[in-house]
Amino acid sequence: MAQQQPRSFLQRWRIRLLAVPTGFRRWACAIHMALIAVLSLLPAWRFPPSLAQIPGADKWAHVAMYGVLGALFRWAAELEEARSPRWLLPAAAIGYGLLMEILQLTLRGGVRTFSWADAVANGVGAVGFWWGMGRFLQNREIPPR
């Protein structure tokens, strides 16, 4: 009888993530999208002024928020990958980021502004984390730096 190799920490997490029901995965996406909408449409004065003093903090926040969205989309699509094109959900995340930028400009009466740099950061986060989550879920080891 062959002895089973012990599983690594990442392998155990991969198994746990893939065991989560599809309905829960979709709810996680919807809740995160709602969180992004609330944070995107709040007046800028609601955020701590100290963050504005850190160069690039705003862009890294966009990369992180949309990165999590891209990873959640990839996780939710894992079971249905054969049914739709691979690019559809990352494109949807990018479109959602553009929509939030447009809504900031139109709904807040000039309190928030549209920013192409923010839109690019949203896209970089969504696509990058989509790709990373795909590598993680497909049981490929992410190469060390």
Buried (B, 14 or more C-beta within 10 A) or exposed (E): EEEEEEEEEEEEEBEEBEEEEEEEBBEBBEEBBEEBBEEBBBEEEEEEEEEEEEEEEBBBBBBEBBBBBBBBBBBBBBEEBEEEEEEEBBBBBBEBBBEBBEBBBEEBEEEBEBBEEBBBBBBBBBBBBBBBBBBBBEEEEEEEE
